[in-house]
Amino acid sequence: MELKQEELQFVIAQILLADPTSEKPHVHEKRKHFTKTQVITRINALINLYKDTEVDIDLTPYLETIKYLREIKDPTDYESLLHDIVTAYE
């Protein structure tokens, strides 16, 4: 499955947002500077939470996001992705 940009940003936004369910969601100040490893770790934790609580959700976008992040070799590409997401919620 090819990951769409919207799905990628949605998954990462869930990690960065202070309260994703808020009416006016915003990126948590400390999370604006998460490293790629920190984001991957948090996505893995979210996947495990969904599995443990038996939430009926398609985990494919989450797994594909991790795969995509691991394939990013240029730090500026990751920073650009993060900047786009942060900017969208300002």
Protein Blocks (a to p, Z undefined) as FASTA:
>chain_A
ZZdfklmmmmmmmmmpmblmbmbdcddfklmmccfklmmmmmmmmmmmmmmnopacdfkl
mmmmmmmmmmpmblklmmmmmmmmmmmmZZ
